[in-house]
Amino acid sequence: MFLQKLTNGLLFIYFLFITIVAPLFDGQTILPIEFFPKLLIDLKSNYAQENNDYLISEKPHFFVGLVWVELLLQWPLCMANLYGILNKKSWVKKTCLIYGVSTATGMVAILSELYNSGKGSPRVVSIYAPFMAFAIICILNGLTTKSSSTVNLTTRPAMGRKKRA
């Protein structure tokens, strides 16, 4: 029970962060730059230059596609998960699982690119890696049962039938 509350607390903070950052920061990858204030544009540009994040500066096609998935699928799931965690909804584990699988799939592509291209510095990898870690936490959270009670799978319930006299 304590571990589930701790997990929900960590995921709540993570989902809140993503809910805010995804449209403001990642949205600049796919939407017209005129939609964003100069402060946010400069922040993203400075990040890309300081960290030598070529995915942000070069915008390879696969990365742009993953950002579309993030904004069209994962971002709404983040908002749903925030609501679900706050209101203790029974479906939150399912939406958490969906989010985790989708994010992990994208992160495998991104981390593979960073490792195999020779362009990804250890610093850039360390920036992206926590997103994979949270994706795994979401998957594990989604796969755990809601109840801590055990289920006996070896005995069958008694059938309600009449005895012969």
Rosetta blueprint (number, residue, H / E / L):
1 M L
2 F H
3 L H
4 Q H
5 K H
6 L H
7 T H
8 N H
9 G H
10 L H
11 L H
12 F H
13 I H
14 Y H
15 F H
16 L H
17 F H
18 I H
19 T H
20 I H
21 V H
22 A H
23 P H
24 L H
25 F H
26 D H
27 G H
28 Q H
29 T H
30 I H
31 L L
32 P L
33 I H
34 E H
35 F H
36 F L
37 P L
38 K H
39 L H
40 L H
41 I H
42 D H
43 L H
44 K H
45 S H
46 N H
47 Y H
48 A H
49 Q H
50 E H
51 N H
52 N L
53 D L
54 Y H
55 L H
56 I H
57 S H
58 E H
59 K L
60 P L
61 H H
62 F H
63 F H
64 V H
65 G H
66 L H
67 V H
68 W H
69 V H
70 E H
71 L H
72 L H
73 L H
74 Q H
75 W H
76 P H
77 L H
78 C H
79 M H
80 A H
81 N H
82 L H
83 Y H
84 G H
85 I H
86 L H
87 N L
88 K L
89 K L
90 S L
91 W L
92 V H
93 K H
94 K H
95 T H
96 C H
97 L H
98 I H
99 Y H
100 G H
101 V H
102 S H
103 T H
104 A H
105 T H
106 G H
107 M H
108 V H
109 A H
110 I H
111 L H
112 S H
113 E H
114 L H
115 Y H
116 N H
117 S H
118 G L
119 K L
120 G L
121 S L
122 P H
123 R H
124 V H
125 V H
126 S H
127 I H
128 Y H
129 A H
130 P H
131 F H
132 M H
133 A H
134 F H
135 A H
136 I H
137 I H
138 C H
139 I H
140 L H
141 N H
142 G H
143 L H
144 T L
145 T L
146 K L
147 S L
148 S L
149 S L
150 T L
151 V L
152 N L
153 L L
154 T L
155 T L
156 R L
157 P L
158 A L
159 M L
160 G L
161 R L
162 K L
163 K L
164 R L
165 A L
